[in-house]
Amino acid sequence: MSQLLSNKTDSKSLQRAWDLDQKALFNKNKEQQRKLWSSALLICRKLLKKYTQKSPDYLQILSKIYLIYQHQQKFRLAKKYLDLAGKKSKDDPIVLFNYGNLYRAANKSQLAIDYYKKAIKRSNEEIFKNELARYREILKQKKLG
């Protein structure tokens, strides 16, 4: 496992939050899901208080919080944390890509495509191009289907 944060103990905590989030995603029991996500968010919020906004780790923690809320389909809360990440690093291709993912999950396809394109302009990462192509294909299939 690669270290997520500069502090090894905190990195393990953030990994634990990620594991809880993933466990919740695949849990059919809504009450258990809620508890798992609450625990994951509690860990992340504690870590967020520990790191200053100037710390590179701050962005990593914000990203995990955004993703947990997105997985719960709490798009306003997800956007709140993604906006905080965007203020810290507005031209970061990963942040832009995450906006694309958020809008995609919220069924706002044109915004998703716009943000995927912005991420591609800022980075040569193939994953961004591949995801945009895959998303366009999904949209095309929906129109045909």
DSSP file (Angstrom, degrees, kcal/mol; ACC not computed):
  #  RESIDUE AA STRUCTURE BP1 BP2  ACC     N-H-->O    O-->H-N    N-H-->O    O-->H-N    TCO  KAPPA ALPHA  PHI   PSI    X-CA   Y-CA   Z-CA
    1    1 A M              0   0    0      0, 0.0     2,-0.2     0, 0.0     3,-0.0   0.000 360.0 360.0 360.0 129.9    0.0    0.0    0.0
    2    2 A S        -     0   0    0      1,-0.1     2,-0.4     2,-0.0     0, 0.0  -0.510 360.0-101.1 -80.7 153.1    1.4    3.4   -0.9
    3    3 A Q        -     0   0    0     -2,-0.2    -1,-0.1     1,-0.2     5,-0.1  -0.609  28.9-166.5 -78.4 125.9    1.4    6.1    1.7
    4    4 A L  S    S+     0   0    0     -2,-0.4     2,-0.3     4,-0.1    -1,-0.2   0.824  71.9  30.5 -81.7 -34.2   -1.5    8.6    1.1
    5    5 A L  S    S-     0   0    0      2,-0.3     6,-0.1     3,-0.1     7,-0.0  -0.785  85.0-110.5-123.1 166.2   -0.3   11.3    3.5
    6    6 A S  S    S+     0   0    0     -2,-0.3     2,-0.5     4,-0.1    -1,-0.1   0.807 104.0  69.1 -68.3 -28.8    3.2   12.5    4.6
    7    7 A N  S  > S-     0   0    0      1,-0.1     4,-2.5     2,-0.0    -2,-0.3  -0.812  77.6-147.0 -92.9 125.8    2.6   11.1    8.1
    8    8 A K  H  > S+     0   0    0     -2,-0.5     4,-2.0     1,-0.2    -1,-0.1   0.891  96.7  48.0 -62.0 -42.7    2.5    7.3    8.2
    9    9 A T  H  > S+     0   0    0      2,-0.2     4,-1.8     1,-0.2    -1,-0.2   0.923 114.5  46.1 -64.4 -44.5   -0.1    7.1   11.0
   10   10 A D  H  > S+     0   0    0      1,-0.2     4,-2.6     2,-0.2    -2,-0.2   0.856 108.8  56.8 -66.4 -34.6   -2.4    9.6    9.4
   11   11 A S  H  X S+     0   0    0     -4,-2.5     4,-2.3     1,-0.2    -1,-0.2   0.906 106.5  49.2 -62.1 -41.7   -1.9    7.9    6.0
   12   12 A K  H  X S+     0   0    0     -4,-2.0     4,-2.1     2,-0.2    -1,-0.2   0.880 110.0  52.0 -64.9 -37.5   -3.2    4.6    7.7
   13   13 A S  H  X S+     0   0    0     -4,-1.8     4,-2.2     2,-0.2    -2,-0.2   0.922 110.1  47.5 -64.2 -43.9   -6.2    6.5    9.1
   14   14 A L  H  X S+     0   0    0     -4,-2.6     4,-2.3     1,-0.2    -2,-0.2   0.884 110.8  52.0 -65.9 -37.2   -7.0    7.9    5.7
   15   15 A Q  H  X S+     0   0    0     -4,-2.3     4,-2.6     2,-0.2    -1,-0.2   0.888 107.7  52.9 -63.3 -38.3   -6.7    4.5    4.2
   16   16 A R  H  X S+     0   0    0     -4,-2.1     4,-2.4     2,-0.2    -2,-0.2   0.919 108.2  50.0 -62.3 -43.8   -9.1    3.2    6.9
   17   17 A A  H  X S+     0   0    0     -4,-2.2     4,-2.2     1,-0.2    -2,-0.2   0.914 111.2  49.5 -60.5 -42.5  -11.6    5.9    5.9
   18   18 A W  H  X S+     0   0    0     -4,-2.3     4,-2.5     1,-0.2    -2,-0.2   0.913 109.9  50.7 -62.4 -43.4  -11.3    4.8    2.3
   19   19 A D  H  X S+     0   0    0     -4,-2.6     4,-2.4     1,-0.2    -2,-0.2   0.897 109.9  50.0 -62.4 -41.0  -11.8    1.2    3.2
   20   20 A L  H  X S+     0   0    0     -4,-2.4     4,-2.4     2,-0.2    -1,-0.2   0.904 110.2  51.0 -63.4 -41.3  -14.9    2.1    5.2
   21   21 A D  H  X S+     0   0    0     -4,-2.2     4,-2.2     2,-0.2    -2,-0.2   0.931 111.5  46.8 -60.9 -46.8  -16.2    4.0    2.2
   22   22 A Q  H  X S+     0   0    0     -4,-2.5     4,-1.1     1,-0.2    -2,-0.2   0.885 111.4  51.5 -64.3 -39.1  -15.6    1.1   -0.1
   23   23 A K  H  < S+     0   0    0     -4,-2.4     3,-0.4     1,-0.2     4,-0.3   0.908 109.9  50.0 -63.1 -41.9  -17.3   -1.3    2.3
   24   24 A A  H >< S+     0   0    0     -4,-2.4     3,-1.3     1,-0.2    -2,-0.2   0.890 102.9  61.2 -63.8 -40.1  -20.3    1.0    2.5
   25   25 A L  H 3< S+     0   0    0     -4,-2.2    -1,-0.2     1,-0.3    -2,-0.2   0.850 112.2  36.8 -55.1 -36.9  -20.6    1.2   -1.3
   26   26 A F  T 3< S+     0   0    0     -4,-1.1     2,-0.5    -3,-0.4    -1,-0.3   0.299  92.6 105.0-103.8   8.4  -21.1   -2.6   -1.6
   27   27 A N    <   -     0   0    0     -3,-1.3     6,-0.1    -4,-0.3    -4,-0.0  -0.799  52.8-161.8 -92.4 126.8  -23.2   -3.1    1.6
   28   28 A K        +     0   0    0     -2,-0.5     2,-0.7     4,-0.0    -1,-0.1   0.704  67.6  92.8 -80.2 -20.6  -26.9   -3.6    0.9
   29   29 A N     >  -     0   0    0      1,-0.2     4,-2.5     2,-0.1     5,-0.2  -0.665  64.2-157.6 -80.5 112.9  -28.0   -2.7    4.4
   30   30 A K  H  > S+     0   0    0     -2,-0.7     4,-2.5     1,-0.2    -1,-0.2   0.852  90.6  51.8 -61.2 -38.3  -28.8    1.0    4.5
   31   31 A E  H  > S+     0   0    0      2,-0.2     4,-2.1     1,-0.2    -1,-0.2   0.917 111.7  46.2 -66.7 -43.0  -28.3    1.4    8.2
   32   32 A Q  H  > S+     0   0    0      2,-0.2     4,-2.7     1,-0.2    -2,-0.2   0.896 111.1  53.7 -65.2 -39.6  -24.8   -0.3    8.0
   33   33 A Q  H  X S+     0   0    0     -4,-2.5     4,-2.8     1,-0.2     5,-0.3   0.948 108.1  49.8 -56.9 -49.5  -24.0    1.9    5.0
   34   34 A R  H  X S+     0   0    0     -4,-2.5     4,-2.4     1,-0.2    -1,-0.2   0.906 112.2  47.5 -57.9 -44.3  -24.9    5.0    7.0
   35   35 A K  H  X S+     0   0    0     -4,-2.1     4,-2.4     2,-0.2    -1,-0.2   0.908 112.1  49.5 -65.3 -42.5  -22.7    4.0    9.9
   36   36 A L  H  X S+     0   0    0     -4,-2.7     4,-2.3     1,-0.2    -2,-0.2   0.931 113.3  45.8 -63.1 -45.4  -19.7    3.1    7.7
   37   37 A W  H  X S+     0   0    0     -4,-2.8     4,-2.6     2,-0.2    -1,-0.2   0.882 111.1  53.0 -66.6 -37.2  -19.9    6.4    5.9
   38   38 A S  H  X S+     0   0    0     -4,-2.4     4,-2.2    -5,-0.3    -1,-0.2   0.921 110.5  47.7 -62.2 -43.0  -20.3    8.3    9.2
   39   39 A S  H  X S+     0   0    0     -4,-2.4     4,-2.0     2,-0.2    -2,-0.2   0.909 111.6  50.1 -63.7 -42.4  -17.2    6.6   10.5
   40   40 A A  H  X S+     0   0    0     -4,-2.3     4,-2.1     1,-0.2    -2,-0.2   0.922 112.0  47.3 -62.6 -44.4  -15.2    7.4    7.3
   41   41 A L  H  X S+     0   0    0     -4,-2.6     4,-2.8     1,-0.2     5,-0.2   0.873 108.2  55.7 -66.5 -36.7  -16.2   11.0    7.4
   42   42 A L  H  X S+     0   0    0     -4,-2.2     4,-2.1     2,-0.2    -1,-0.2   0.927 108.4  48.0 -60.8 -45.2  -15.3   11.3   11.1
   43   43 A I  H  X S+     0   0    0     -4,-2.0     4,-2.1     1,-0.2    -2,-0.2   0.937 113.5  47.6 -59.3 -47.6  -11.8   10.1   10.4
   44   44 A C  H  X S+     0   0    0     -4,-2.1     4,-2.6     1,-0.2    -2,-0.2   0.897 110.4  50.8 -64.3 -41.5  -11.4   12.5    7.5
   45   45 A R  H  X S+     0   0    0     -4,-2.8     4,-1.9     2,-0.2    -1,-0.2   0.892 109.1  51.5 -65.4 -38.4  -12.7   15.5    9.4
   46   46 A K  H  X S+     0   0    0     -4,-2.1     4,-1.1    -5,-0.2    -1,-0.2   0.924 112.7  46.1 -61.9 -43.5  -10.3   14.8   12.3
   47   47 A L  H  X S+     0   0    0     -4,-2.1     4,-1.4     1,-0.2     3,-0.4   0.893 108.4  56.2 -65.5 -39.5   -7.5   14.6    9.8
   48   48 A L  H  < S+     0   0    0     -4,-2.6    -1,-0.2     1,-0.2     3,-0.2   0.874 105.4  51.7 -61.6 -38.0   -8.6   17.8    8.1
   49   49 A K  H  < S+     0   0    0     -4,-1.9    -1,-0.2     1,-0.2    -2,-0.2   0.806 107.1  55.1 -67.1 -28.9   -8.5   19.7   11.4
   50   50 A K  H  < S+     0   0    0     -4,-1.1     2,-0.4    -3,-0.4    -1,-0.2   0.805 102.3  62.7 -75.4 -30.9   -4.9   18.5   11.9
   51   51 A Y  S  < S-     0   0    0     -4,-1.4     2,-0.1    -3,-0.2     0, 0.0  -0.771  78.3-130.4-103.8 141.7   -3.6   19.8    8.5
   52   52 A T    >   -     0   0    0     -2,-0.4     3,-1.4     1,-0.1     6,-0.3  -0.405  29.5-108.4 -80.7 163.7   -3.4   23.4    7.4
   53   53 A Q  T 3  S+     0   0    0      1,-0.3     6,-0.1    -2,-0.1    -1,-0.1   0.729 118.5  61.2 -64.4 -20.5   -4.7   24.5    4.1
   54   54 A K  T 3  S+     0   0    0      4,-0.1    -1,-0.3     3,-0.0    -3,-0.0   0.643  82.8  99.4 -81.4 -14.0   -1.1   25.0    3.0
   55   55 A S  S X> S-     0   0    0     -3,-1.4     3,-1.1     1,-0.1     4,-0.6  -0.523  74.1-138.1 -74.1 136.3   -0.2   21.3    3.5
   56   56 A P  H 3> S+     0   0    0      0, 0.0     4,-0.9     0, 0.0     3,-0.4   0.782 104.7  63.6 -62.7 -24.0   -0.2   19.2    0.3
   57   57 A D  H 3> S+     0   0    0      1,-0.2     4,-2.1     2,-0.2     5,-0.2   0.771  87.3  71.1 -69.7 -25.7   -2.0   16.5    2.4
   58   58 A Y  H <> S+     0   0    0     -3,-1.1     4,-2.5    -6,-0.3    -1,-0.2   0.905  96.7  50.1 -57.2 -44.7   -5.0   18.9    2.9
   59   59 A L  H  X S+     0   0    0     -4,-0.6     4,-2.2    -3,-0.4    -1,-0.2   0.883 108.2  53.1 -63.0 -40.0   -6.0   18.4   -0.8
   60   60 A Q  H  X S+     0   0    0     -4,-0.9     4,-1.6     2,-0.2    -1,-0.2   0.899 110.7  46.7 -62.5 -41.7   -5.8   14.7   -0.5
   61   61 A I  H  X S+     0   0    0     -4,-2.1     4,-2.3     2,-0.2    -2,-0.2   0.920 110.6  52.0 -68.8 -44.0   -8.2   14.7    2.6
   62   62 A L  H  X S+     0   0    0     -4,-2.5     4,-2.8     1,-0.2    -2,-0.2   0.901 107.7  54.0 -56.9 -40.6  -10.6   17.1    0.9
   63   63 A S  H  X S+     0   0    0     -4,-2.2     4,-2.1     1,-0.2    -1,-0.2   0.881 107.4  49.3 -63.5 -39.0  -10.7   14.7   -2.1
   64   64 A K  H  X S+     0   0    0     -4,-1.6     4,-2.3     2,-0.2    -1,-0.2   0.915 111.5  49.2 -66.7 -41.7  -11.6   11.7    0.1
   65   65 A I  H  X S+     0   0    0     -4,-2.3     4,-2.3     1,-0.2     5,-0.2   0.940 110.7  50.4 -63.2 -46.2  -14.4   13.7    1.8
   66   66 A Y  H  X S+     0   0    0     -4,-2.8     4,-2.4     1,-0.2    -1,-0.2   0.925 111.6  48.8 -54.9 -45.6  -15.8   14.8   -1.6
   67   67 A L  H  X S+     0   0    0     -4,-2.1     4,-2.6     2,-0.2    -1,-0.2   0.883 107.9  52.9 -66.7 -39.5  -15.7   11.2   -2.8
   68   68 A I  H  X S+     0   0    0     -4,-2.3     4,-1.2     1,-0.2    -1,-0.2   0.929 112.1  46.0 -61.5 -44.4  -17.5    9.8    0.2
   69   69 A Y  H  <>S+     0   0    0     -4,-2.3     5,-2.7     1,-0.2     4,-0.3   0.895 111.1  52.7 -65.9 -38.2  -20.3   12.3   -0.2
   70   70 A Q  H ><5S+     0   0    0     -4,-2.4     3,-1.7     1,-0.2    -2,-0.2   0.916 105.4  54.3 -62.5 -41.9  -20.5   11.6   -3.9
   71   71 A H  H 3<5S+     0   0    0     -4,-2.6    -1,-0.2     1,-0.3    -2,-0.2   0.802 108.3  49.9 -62.0 -28.0  -20.8    7.9   -3.2
   72   72 A Q  T 3<5S-     0   0    0     -4,-1.2    -1,-0.3    -3,-0.3    -2,-0.2   0.463 116.0-119.0 -85.6  -1.8  -23.8    8.8   -0.9
   73   73 A Q  T < 5S+     0   0    0     -3,-1.7     2,-1.1    -4,-0.3    -3,-0.2   0.796  70.1 140.0  62.8  31.7  -25.3   10.9   -3.7
   74   74 A K     >< +     0   0    0     -5,-2.7     4,-2.4     1,-0.2    -1,-0.2  -0.702  23.1 170.5 -98.6  77.3  -25.1   13.9   -1.5
   75   75 A F  H  >  +     0   0    0     -2,-1.1     4,-2.6     1,-0.2    -1,-0.2   0.805  67.0  54.9 -68.9 -33.0  -23.9   16.1   -4.4
   76   76 A R  H  > S+     0   0    0      2,-0.2     4,-2.0     1,-0.2    -1,-0.2   0.932 112.8  43.3 -65.3 -44.1  -24.2   19.5   -2.7
   77   77 A L  H  > S+     0   0    0      2,-0.2     4,-1.8     1,-0.2     5,-0.2   0.900 113.3  52.3 -67.3 -39.6  -21.9   18.4    0.1
   78   78 A A  H  X S+     0   0    0     -4,-2.4     4,-2.2     1,-0.2    -2,-0.2   0.932 110.5  48.3 -59.6 -45.1  -19.6   16.7   -2.3
   79   79 A K  H  X S+     0   0    0     -4,-2.6     4,-3.1     1,-0.2    -1,-0.2   0.869 104.8  60.0 -65.0 -36.8  -19.4   19.9   -4.3
   80   80 A K  H  X S+     0   0    0     -4,-2.0     4,-1.6     1,-0.2    -1,-0.2   0.932 111.6  39.2 -56.1 -47.2  -18.7   21.9   -1.2
   81   81 A Y  H  X S+     0   0    0     -4,-1.8     4,-1.9     2,-0.2    -1,-0.2   0.840 114.7  52.6 -75.5 -32.5  -15.5   19.9   -0.5
   82   82 A L  H  X S+     0   0    0     -4,-2.2     4,-2.6    -5,-0.2    -2,-0.2   0.884 107.3  53.5 -68.1 -37.1  -14.6   19.8   -4.1
   83   83 A D  H  X S+     0   0    0     -4,-3.1     4,-2.3     2,-0.2    -2,-0.2   0.888 106.5  52.3 -62.7 -38.8  -14.9   23.6   -4.3
   84   84 A L  H  X S+     0   0    0     -4,-1.6     4,-1.6     2,-0.2    -1,-0.2   0.913 111.2  46.7 -62.5 -41.6  -12.5   23.8   -1.3
   85   85 A A  H  X S+     0   0    0     -4,-1.9     4,-2.2     1,-0.2    -2,-0.2   0.896 110.8  53.3 -65.0 -39.6  -10.1   21.6   -3.2
   86   86 A G  H  < S+     0   0    0     -4,-2.6    -2,-0.2     1,-0.2    -1,-0.2   0.861 105.9  52.4 -64.2 -36.9  -10.6   23.8   -6.3
   87   87 A K  H  < S+     0   0    0     -4,-2.3     3,-0.4     1,-0.2    -1,-0.2   0.870 112.4  46.2 -66.0 -35.9   -9.8   27.0   -4.3
   88   88 A K  H  < S+     0   0    0     -4,-1.6    -2,-0.2     1,-0.2    -1,-0.2   0.860 138.0   6.8 -73.4 -35.4   -6.6   25.4   -3.1
   89   89 A S  S >< S+     0   0    0     -4,-2.2     3,-1.6    -5,-0.1    -1,-0.2  -0.509  70.7 170.0-149.5  70.8   -5.6   24.1   -6.6
   90   90 A K  T 3  S+     0   0    0     -3,-0.4    -3,-0.1     1,-0.3    -1,-0.1   0.741  80.2  43.3 -65.3 -26.6   -8.0   25.4   -9.2
   91   91 A D  T 3  S+     0   0    0     -5,-0.1    -1,-0.3     4,-0.1    -5,-0.1   0.340  79.4 127.1-100.9   7.5   -6.0   24.3  -12.3
   92   92 A D    <>  -     0   0    0     -3,-1.6     4,-2.4     1,-0.2     5,-0.2  -0.494  57.3-143.2 -65.8 123.8   -5.1   20.9  -10.9
   93   93 A P  H  > S+     0   0    0      0, 0.0     4,-2.6     0, 0.0    -1,-0.2   0.824  99.1  54.6 -61.5 -30.8   -6.2   18.3  -13.5
   94   94 A I  H  > S+     0   0    0      2,-0.2     4,-2.5     1,-0.2     5,-0.1   0.911 108.5  47.9 -69.2 -40.7   -7.3   15.8  -10.9
   95   95 A V  H  > S+     0   0    0      2,-0.2     4,-2.0    -3,-0.2    -1,-0.2   0.934 113.8  47.7 -62.7 -45.4   -9.6   18.4   -9.2
   96   96 A L  H  X S+     0   0    0     -4,-2.4     4,-1.9     1,-0.2    -2,-0.2   0.909 111.6  50.3 -61.7 -42.3  -11.0   19.2  -12.7
   97   97 A F  H  X S+     0   0    0     -4,-2.6     4,-2.3     1,-0.2    -1,-0.2   0.895 107.9  53.7 -61.8 -40.6  -11.4   15.6  -13.5
   98   98 A N  H  X S+     0   0    0     -4,-2.5     4,-2.7     2,-0.2    -1,-0.2   0.865 104.4  54.6 -64.8 -35.4  -13.2   15.1  -10.1
   99   99 A Y  H  X S+     0   0    0     -4,-2.0     4,-2.8     2,-0.2     5,-0.3   0.924 107.5  51.3 -60.3 -42.4  -15.6   17.9  -11.1
  100  100 A G  H  X S+     0   0    0     -4,-1.9     4,-2.1     1,-0.2    -2,-0.2   0.920 110.5  47.8 -58.6 -44.1  -16.3   15.9  -14.2
  101  101 A N  H  X S+     0   0    0     -4,-2.3     4,-2.5     2,-0.2    -2,-0.2   0.895 111.1  51.3 -64.1 -40.2  -17.0   12.8  -12.1
  102  102 A L  H  X S+     0   0    0     -4,-2.7     4,-1.8     2,-0.2    -2,-0.2   0.947 112.9  44.0 -62.3 -49.1  -19.3   14.7   -9.8
  103  103 A Y  H  <>S+     0   0    0     -4,-2.8     5,-3.4     1,-0.2    -1,-0.2   0.840 112.1  54.1 -67.8 -31.5  -21.3   16.2  -12.6
  104  104 A R  H ><5S+     0   0    0     -4,-2.1     3,-1.6    -5,-0.3    -1,-0.2   0.941 109.2  47.5 -64.1 -46.9  -21.4   12.8  -14.3
  105  105 A A  H 3<5S+     0   0    0     -4,-2.5    -2,-0.2     1,-0.3    -1,-0.2   0.817 110.8  52.5 -63.7 -30.6  -22.8   11.2  -11.1
  106  106 A A  T 3<5S-     0   0    0     -4,-1.8    -1,-0.3    -5,-0.2    -2,-0.2   0.309 117.7-114.4 -87.7   8.8  -25.4   14.0  -10.8
  107  107 A N  T < 5S+     0   0    0     -3,-1.6     2,-0.6     1,-0.2    -3,-0.2   0.849  74.9 134.1  59.9  37.7  -26.5   13.4  -14.4
  108  108 A K     >< +     0   0    0     -5,-3.4     4,-2.3     1,-0.2     3,-0.2  -0.713  27.8 173.5-112.1  77.0  -25.3   16.8  -15.6
  109  109 A S  H  >  +     0   0    0     -2,-0.6     4,-2.6     1,-0.2     5,-0.2   0.833  69.0  51.3 -62.6 -40.3  -23.6   15.5  -18.7
  110  110 A Q  H  > S+     0   0    0      1,-0.2     4,-2.5     2,-0.2    -1,-0.2   0.919 112.5  47.0 -66.8 -40.7  -22.6   18.7  -20.4
  111  111 A L  H  > S+     0   0    0      2,-0.2     4,-2.4     1,-0.2     5,-0.2   0.909 111.6  52.4 -63.4 -40.6  -20.9   20.0  -17.3
  112  112 A A  H  X S+     0   0    0     -4,-2.3     4,-2.4    -9,-0.2    -2,-0.2   0.942 111.0  46.1 -59.2 -47.9  -19.2   16.6  -16.9
  113  113 A I  H  X S+     0   0    0     -4,-2.6     4,-2.5     1,-0.2    -2,-0.2   0.912 110.5  53.7 -62.1 -43.3  -17.8   16.8  -20.4
  114  114 A D  H  X S+     0   0    0     -4,-2.5     4,-1.9     1,-0.2    -1,-0.2   0.915 111.8  44.4 -58.5 -44.1  -16.7   20.4  -20.0
  115  115 A Y  H  X S+     0   0    0     -4,-2.4     4,-2.3     2,-0.2    -1,-0.2   0.867 110.2  54.1 -72.4 -35.3  -14.7   19.5  -16.9
  116  116 A Y  H  X S+     0   0    0     -4,-2.4     4,-2.2    -5,-0.2    -1,-0.2   0.922 109.3  49.8 -60.8 -41.8  -13.2   16.4  -18.4
  117  117 A K  H  X S+     0   0    0     -4,-2.5     4,-2.2     1,-0.2    -2,-0.2   0.899 108.9  51.8 -63.1 -40.8  -12.0   18.6  -21.3
  118  118 A K  H  X S+     0   0    0     -4,-1.9     4,-1.3     1,-0.2    -1,-0.2   0.908 109.5  49.8 -62.0 -41.3  -10.5   21.1  -18.9
  119  119 A A  H  X S+     0   0    0     -4,-2.3     4,-0.9     1,-0.2     3,-0.3   0.907 109.4  51.7 -63.5 -41.1   -8.6   18.2  -17.2
  120  120 A I  H >< S+     0   0    0     -4,-2.2     3,-0.6     1,-0.2    -1,-0.2   0.883 106.1  54.5 -63.6 -39.0   -7.3   17.0  -20.5
  121  121 A K  H 3< S+     0   0    0     -4,-2.2    -1,-0.2     1,-0.2    -2,-0.2   0.817 112.1  44.7 -63.4 -29.8   -6.0   20.5  -21.4
  122  122 A R  H 3< S+     0   0    0     -4,-1.3     2,-0.3    -3,-0.3    -1,-0.2   0.578 121.6  30.6 -91.3 -10.8   -4.0   20.6  -18.2
  123  123 A S    <<  -     0   0    0     -4,-0.9    -1,-0.1    -3,-0.6   -31,-0.0  -0.997  57.2-144.8-149.9 149.5   -2.6   17.0  -18.4
  124  124 A N        +     0   0    0     -2,-0.3     2,-0.1    -3,-0.1    -4,-0.1   0.248  53.5 140.3 -94.9  11.7   -1.6   14.5  -20.9
  125  125 A E    >>  -     0   0    0     -6,-0.2     4,-1.1     1,-0.2     3,-0.7  -0.360  49.2-146.5 -60.4 126.3   -2.8   11.6  -18.8
  126  126 A E  H 3> S+     0   0    0      1,-0.2     4,-3.2     2,-0.2     5,-0.3   0.815  93.2  69.2 -63.2 -31.4   -4.4    9.0  -21.0
  127  127 A I  H 3> S+     0   0    0      1,-0.2     4,-2.4     2,-0.2    -1,-0.2   0.873  97.9  51.1 -58.7 -36.6   -6.9    8.1  -18.2
  128  128 A F  H <> S+     0   0    0     -3,-0.7     4,-2.1     2,-0.2    -1,-0.2   0.938 113.4  43.9 -65.6 -46.1   -8.6   11.5  -18.7
  129  129 A K  H  X S+     0   0    0     -4,-1.1     4,-2.3     1,-0.2    -2,-0.2   0.908 114.6  49.8 -64.4 -42.5   -9.0   11.1  -22.4
  130  130 A N  H  X S+     0   0    0     -4,-3.2     4,-2.6     1,-0.2    -2,-0.2   0.896 110.1  49.9 -64.6 -40.7  -10.1    7.5  -22.0
  131  131 A E  H  X S+     0   0    0     -4,-2.4     4,-2.7    -5,-0.3    -1,-0.2   0.906 110.3  49.8 -67.0 -40.8  -12.7    8.4  -19.4
  132  132 A L  H  X S+     0   0    0     -4,-2.1     4,-2.5     2,-0.2    -2,-0.2   0.931 112.6  47.6 -62.1 -44.7  -14.1   11.2  -21.6
  133  133 A A  H  X S+     0   0    0     -4,-2.3     4,-2.0     1,-0.2    -2,-0.2   0.914 113.0  48.5 -62.3 -42.9  -14.3    8.8  -24.6
  134  134 A R  H  X S+     0   0    0     -4,-2.6     4,-2.1     2,-0.2    -2,-0.2   0.908 111.6  49.6 -64.5 -41.5  -16.0    6.1  -22.5
  135  135 A Y  H  X S+     0   0    0     -4,-2.7     4,-2.5     1,-0.2    -2,-0.2   0.909 109.3  51.3 -65.0 -42.1  -18.5    8.6  -21.1
  136  136 A R  H  X S+     0   0    0     -4,-2.5     4,-2.3     1,-0.2    -1,-0.2   0.888 109.4  51.3 -61.6 -38.1  -19.4    9.9  -24.5
  137  137 A E  H  X S+     0   0    0     -4,-2.0     4,-2.5     2,-0.2    -2,-0.2   0.903 108.8  50.7 -65.7 -40.9  -20.0    6.3  -25.6
  138  138 A I  H  X S+     0   0    0     -4,-2.1     4,-2.2     2,-0.2    -2,-0.2   0.927 111.3  48.1 -61.4 -44.9  -22.3    5.7  -22.6
  139  139 A L  H  X S+     0   0    0     -4,-2.5     4,-1.9     1,-0.2    -2,-0.2   0.896 110.8  51.4 -62.7 -40.0  -24.3    8.9  -23.5
  140  140 A K  H  X S+     0   0    0     -4,-2.3     4,-1.9     1,-0.2    -1,-0.2   0.916 109.7  49.4 -62.7 -43.8  -24.5    7.8  -27.1
  141  141 A Q  H  X S+     0   0    0     -4,-2.5     4,-2.6     1,-0.2    -1,-0.2   0.871 108.2  54.0 -64.4 -37.4  -25.8    4.3  -26.1
  142  142 A K  H  < S+     0   0    0     -4,-2.2    -1,-0.2     1,-0.2    -2,-0.2   0.899 108.7  48.9 -63.4 -40.0  -28.4    6.0  -23.8
  143  143 A K  H  < S+     0   0    0     -4,-1.9    -1,-0.2     1,-0.2    -2,-0.2   0.881 117.1  41.6 -66.5 -37.8  -29.7    8.1  -26.7
  144  144 A L  H  <        0   0    0     -4,-1.9    -2,-0.2     1,-0.2    -1,-0.2   0.827 360.0 360.0 -76.0 -32.3  -29.9    5.0  -29.0
  145  145 A G     <        0   0    0     -4,-2.6    -1,-0.2    -5,-0.2    -2,-0.2   0.437 360.0 360.0 -76.9 360.0  -31.3    2.7  -26.3
